[in-house]
Amino acid sequence: MTLLKRNLIFGLSALILILLNPGTGSAKGGPITLDEPYSPEHVTSLPLEIRQIIVNECKEPRATREFFNYTDGISEIVLHYEHLLCGISNVFCTAKVCLHQVYGRSAQGKYELIRSFYAAQPEAEQY
């Protein structure tokens, strides 16, 4: 096999691998683009009962990966509203504080609101 044929086969193989690479995916299975940090997928991956509450308050919710985190295994979910946009604005924050909510998993497996509180935004703490 000539050098030209080997280089051509190598180049085509590399191109095929690049095209077949599934890219970055989320824990729930869908791809999340790196270009858009605020994405609806970060809200749709929440349990249904929490997602419905957010959609009732915010018609076009988009969030970053930091919007929620599980604590104590999966028994609690903490929402950080500084990482949520409704359309193009954040209606859950003032200049210095943002809403935070903690949901706990009931014996029936549904999440219920345990507490809501306002905490300082990280940017506000720097001043």
N, C-alpha and C positions, 0 to 999 in steps of 0.2 A: 504494500500500500504506500502510495506516495505521501510526502509530507503535506502537500496541499489537501489531499483527501482526509488525512488524519485531523488537520486543523479545522476543516469544514465540518467533520463529524463532531469534533469536540465543541465547536461553536454552536452548532444546532442543538446538541445535547444540553449545553448550558442555557440556551434560550428556552428550551422546553421546560427545564427545571424551574426557571424563573416564572414562566407563565403558569405552571401548575401549582406554584407555591400558594397556599390559601391565605397567606398574609396574617395580620394580627387579628386574633379573635377574642371575644369576651368569655367569661366563665360560663355564661348561659348559651354560648354557641354561635352567636351572630357576630359578623365582622363589625368592628368599630373603627372608623377612620381616624388616623392620627392628625389630620388637618383640622378637624372639627371637635374641639374638646367638649363643647356642649352638645349633647346628643339625646334624642328621645329614648334611645335604647337603655340609657342609664336609669330611666324611670320605668320603662316597661318590664325591666327585669325584677322589679319589686313584687312581693306577693300581692295578689289581686285586691285584697281589702285596703291595703295602704295605697296602691296605685289609684283606686277609685276616689279616695279622699283627696289626693293631690290633683287629679283631673277635675274634680268638682270645684276646686279653688283656683286652678290654673289651666286655662283652656289649651295652651300649647306648651306643655312642660318640656324643658330640655335641661340636662344636668351633666356635670362632670362626674368622673369616677369617684370623686371624693364626697358625693352627695350623701351616700349612706354607707354604713358599715355594720356588720354583725358583731355583737359582743356576746360573751358567754356562750360560745358555740353558735347556734342559730336561734337561741331563745329570745334574744333582743336585737332590735334594729334601731340604730340611731341615725336620724336624718339631720343633715347640716344644710340649712336653707341658703347659706351664702353661696352654695354651689348649684343653685337651681335658678333657671330663668323662665319667666312666663312670657312667651313671645320674645321681646327684646329687653324686658326689664326684670328687676328683682324686686318683687312687691313684698317680700317677707323680711326685708332688712331696712334699717335706718342707716344713717351715716356711721353709726358706731356699733350697733348690735344687730344680730340676726337670730331668727327663730331656730330653735333646735327641738326635736321631738324624739321621745323614746317610746318604741312599741315593744310590748312583750307578747310572747306566744302563750296563748291560753291552753288549757288541758285539751280542748277540742282541735288544737292546731292552728287556730286563727290568731292573727296579730291584733292587739288592742292597744290604744294609746294609754301609756302609763303616766307620762308627764310631758309638759311643754315648758320651755324656758327660753329666755333670750341671753345670748352670750356675745362677748365682744368679737368683732370681726378681726381676723389676724392683721389686716392692713391698718385698722384703727389702733391696735395695740402698739404699733411702732411709733406713734406720734406722742 
